[in-house]
Amino acid sequence: MTYDELCEEYAKTDSFMEPQISLEDDWMVFDSEDEGIIYINYEDILLRDGPCSDRKYDLPGCKCIMQRIVGYGARLSAPGYLDCTDWCVFDTEQEAIDYLAETYLEY
């Protein structure tokens, strides 16, 4: 399935959410016992300790292990609203498309 085909399939549903896949980009992965795995686009983070590397990082309410990765982000988003699912990041664009199709499309 291509991204255009994925969008066509979502258009057939009554969901107000639309698939969104980022270009290949830098992401930070936070692995926390409290919150699970969280992906945040690298440019959206202001790091207070200088250049990034694997290290502990404080998120509200938890200590996390942080790692910088490169990949394609995938989520559902409601255009014009703040509603969206959490980002998940994959090595290839096709893996991101497959994730959205398998996780959110009802066949």
LODOVEX-371997 format. One record per residue (C-alpha): x, y, z; chain. Coordinates in nm, 2 decimals. Example, Ala and Ser with C-alpha at 12.3 -4.5 7.8 and 13.67 -1.06 7.14 Angstrom:
BEGIN
<node><px>1.23</px><py>-0.45</py><pz>0.78</pz><c>A</c></node>
<node><px>1.37</px><py>-0.11</py><pz>0.71</pz><c>A</c></node>
***
This chain:
BEGIN
<node><px>0.00</px><py>0.00</py><pz>0.00</pz><c>A</c></node>
<node><px>0.13</px><py>0.35</py><pz>-0.08</pz><c>A</c></node>
<node><px>0.07</px><py>0.66</py><pz>0.12</pz><c>A</c></node>
<node><px>-0.19</px><py>0.79</py><pz>-0.14</pz><c>A</c></node>
<node><px>-0.38</px><py>0.46</py><pz>-0.11</pz><c>A</c></node>
<node><px>-0.37</px><py>0.48</py><pz>0.27</pz><c>A</c></node>
<node><px>-0.52</px><py>0.83</py><pz>0.25</pz><c>A</c></node>
<node><px>-0.79</px><py>0.71</py><pz>0.01</pz><c>A</c></node>
<node><px>-0.88</px><py>0.43</py><pz>0.25</pz><c>A</c></node>
<node><px>-0.91</px><py>0.67</py><pz>0.55</pz><c>A</c></node>
<node><px>-1.13</px><py>0.90</py><pz>0.34</pz><c>A</c></node>
<node><px>-1.38</px><py>0.61</py><pz>0.31</pz><c>A</c></node>
<node><px>-1.41</px><py>0.59</py><pz>0.69</pz><c>A</c></node>
<node><px>-1.61</px><py>0.82</py><pz>0.91</pz><c>A</c></node>
<node><px>-1.29</px><py>0.91</py><pz>1.10</pz><c>A</c></node>
<node><px>-1.21</px><py>1.28</py><pz>1.13</pz><c>A</c></node>
<node><px>-0.84</px><py>1.18</py><pz>1.17</pz><c>A</c></node>
<node><px>-0.60</px><py>1.16</py><pz>0.88</pz><c>A</c></node>
<node><px>-0.27</px><py>0.97</py><pz>0.84</pz><c>A</c></node>
<node><px>0.04</px><py>1.18</py><pz>0.88</pz><c>A</c></node>
<node><px>0.39</px><py>1.05</py><pz>0.80</pz><c>A</c></node>
<node><px>0.70</px><py>1.27</py><pz>0.85</pz><c>A</c></node>
<node><px>0.99</px><py>1.28</py><pz>0.61</pz><c>A</c></node>
<node><px>1.30</px><py>1.10</py><pz>0.74</pz><c>A</c></node>
<node><px>1.40</px><py>1.30</py><pz>1.05</pz><c>A</c></node>
<node><px>1.59</px><py>1.29</py><pz>1.38</pz><c>A</c></node>
<node><px>1.38</px><py>1.17</py><pz>1.68</pz><c>A</c></node>
<node><px>1.44</px><py>1.13</py><pz>2.05</pz><c>A</c></node>
<node><px>1.32</px><py>0.81</py><pz>2.21</pz><c>A</c></node>
<node><px>1.23</px><py>0.83</py><pz>2.57</pz><c>A</c></node>
<node><px>1.19</px><py>0.49</py><pz>2.75</pz><c>A</c></node>
<node><px>1.03</px><py>0.53</py><pz>3.08</pz><c>A</c></node>
<node><px>0.88</px><py>0.29</py><pz>3.33</pz><c>A</c></node>
<node><px>0.60</px><py>0.54</py><pz>3.40</pz><c>A</c></node>
<node><px>0.50</px><py>0.65</py><pz>3.05</pz><c>A</c></node>
<node><px>0.63</px><py>0.37</py><pz>2.82</pz><c>A</c></node>
<node><px>0.81</px><py>0.47</py><pz>2.50</pz><c>A</c></node>
<node><px>0.77</px><py>0.82</py><pz>2.38</pz><c>A</c></node>
<node><px>0.89</px><py>0.96</py><pz>2.05</pz><c>A</c></node>
<node><px>0.95</px><py>1.34</py><pz>2.01</pz><c>A</c></node>
<node><px>1.09</px><py>1.51</py><pz>1.70</pz><c>A</c></node>
<node><px>1.44</px><py>1.62</py><pz>1.78</pz><c>A</c></node>
<node><px>1.38</px><py>1.98</py><pz>1.67</pz><c>A</c></node>
<node><px>1.09</px><py>2.01</py><pz>1.92</pz><c>A</c></node>
<node><px>1.32</px><py>1.95</py><pz>2.22</pz><c>A</c></node>
<node><px>1.52</px><py>2.21</py><pz>2.39</pz><c>A</c></node>
<node><px>1.81</px><py>2.03</py><pz>2.56</pz><c>A</c></node>
<node><px>1.97</px><py>2.21</py><pz>2.85</pz><c>A</c></node>
<node><px>2.29</px><py>2.00</py><pz>2.85</pz><c>A</c></node>
<node><px>2.43</px><py>2.07</py><pz>2.50</pz><c>A</c></node>
<node><px>2.47</px><py>1.81</py><pz>2.23</pz><c>A</c></node>
<node><px>2.26</px><py>1.49</py><pz>2.25</pz><c>A</c></node>
<node><px>2.38</px><py>1.15</py><pz>2.34</pz><c>A</c></node>
<node><px>2.23</px><py>0.86</py><pz>2.53</pz><c>A</c></node>
<node><px>2.17</px><py>0.97</py><pz>2.89</pz><c>A</c></node>
<node><px>1.92</px><py>1.02</py><pz>3.16</pz><c>A</c></node>
<node><px>1.67</px><py>1.30</py><pz>3.11</pz><c>A</c></node>
<node><px>1.40</px><py>1.44</py><pz>3.33</pz><c>A</c></node>
<node><px>1.05</px><py>1.44</py><pz>3.20</pz><c>A</c></node>
<node><px>0.78</px><py>1.55</py><pz>3.44</pz><c>A</c></node>
<node><px>0.73</px><py>1.27</py><pz>3.69</pz><c>A</c></node>
<node><px>0.98</px><py>1.02</py><pz>3.57</pz><c>A</c></node>
<node><px>1.35</px><py>0.95</py><pz>3.49</pz><c>A</c></node>
<node><px>1.40</px><py>0.83</py><pz>3.14</pz><c>A</c></node>
<node><px>1.66</px><py>0.68</py><pz>2.91</pz><c>A</c></node>
<node><px>1.70</px><py>0.89</py><pz>2.60</pz><c>A</c></node>
<node><px>1.84</px><py>0.79</py><pz>2.26</pz><c>A</c></node>
<node><px>1.86</px><py>0.98</py><pz>1.93</pz><c>A</c></node>
<node><px>1.74</px><py>0.79</py><pz>1.62</pz><c>A</c></node>
<node><px>1.66</px><py>0.86</py><pz>1.26</pz><c>A</c></node>
<node><px>1.33</px><py>0.74</py><pz>1.10</pz><c>A</c></node>
<node><px>0.99</px><py>0.81</py><pz>0.97</pz><c>A</c></node>
<node><px>0.72</px><py>0.93</py><pz>1.21</pz><c>A</c></node>
<node><px>0.37</px><py>0.80</py><pz>1.18</pz><c>A</c></node>
<node><px>0.05</px><py>0.92</py><pz>1.35</pz><c>A</c></node>
<node><px>-0.31</px><py>1.02</py><pz>1.29</pz><c>A</c></node>
<node><px>-0.39</px><py>1.39</py><pz>1.31</pz><c>A</c></node>
<node><px>-0.71</px><py>1.59</py><pz>1.29</pz><c>A</c></node>
<node><px>-0.64</px><py>1.89</py><pz>1.06</pz><c>A</c></node>
<node><px>-0.74</px><py>2.22</py><pz>1.23</pz><c>A</c></node>
<node><px>-0.75</px><py>2.06</py><pz>1.57</pz><c>A</c></node>
<node><px>-0.50</px><py>1.96</py><pz>1.84</pz><c>A</c></node>
<node><px>-0.62</px><py>1.60</py><pz>1.83</pz><c>A</c></node>
<node><px>-0.36</px><py>1.35</py><pz>1.73</pz><c>A</c></node>
<node><px>-0.22</px><py>1.01</py><pz>1.82</pz><c>A</c></node>
<node><px>0.13</px><py>0.97</py><pz>1.96</pz><c>A</c></node>
<node><px>0.41</px><py>0.94</py><pz>1.71</pz><c>A</c></node>
<node><px>0.56</px><py>0.60</py><pz>1.63</pz><c>A</c></node>
<node><px>0.89</px><py>0.60</py><pz>1.44</pz><c>A</c></node>
<node><px>1.00</px><py>0.34</py><pz>1.18</pz><c>A</c></node>
<node><px>1.31</px><py>0.27</py><pz>0.98</pz><c>A</c></node>
<node><px>1.13</px><py>0.30</py><pz>0.64</pz><c>A</c></node>
<node><px>0.83</px><py>0.49</py><pz>0.51</pz><c>A</c></node>
<node><px>0.67</px><py>0.16</py><pz>0.41</pz><c>A</c></node>
<node><px>0.69</px><py>0.04</py><pz>0.77</pz><c>A</c></node>
<node><px>0.52</px><py>0.36</py><pz>0.88</pz><c>A</c></node>
<node><px>0.24</px><py>0.32</py><pz>0.62</pz><c>A</c></node>
<node><px>0.19</px><py>-0.05</py><pz>0.72</pz><c>A</c></node>
<node><px>0.17</px><py>0.04</py><pz>1.09</pz><c>A</c></node>
<node><px>-0.11</px><py>0.30</py><pz>1.03</pz><c>A</c></node>
<node><px>-0.30</px><py>0.06</py><pz>0.80</pz><c>A</c></node>
<node><px>-0.28</px><py>-0.23</py><pz>1.04</pz><c>A</c></node>
<node><px>-0.33</px><py>-0.04</py><pz>1.36</pz><c>A</c></node>
<node><px>-0.61</px><py>0.21</py><pz>1.27</pz><c>A</c></node>
<node><px>-0.79</px><py>0.09</py><pz>0.95</pz><c>A</c></node>
<node><px>-1.08</px><py>-0.15</py><pz>1.01</pz><c>A</c></node>
<node><px>-1.12</px><py>-0.40</py><pz>0.73</pz><c>A</c></node>
***
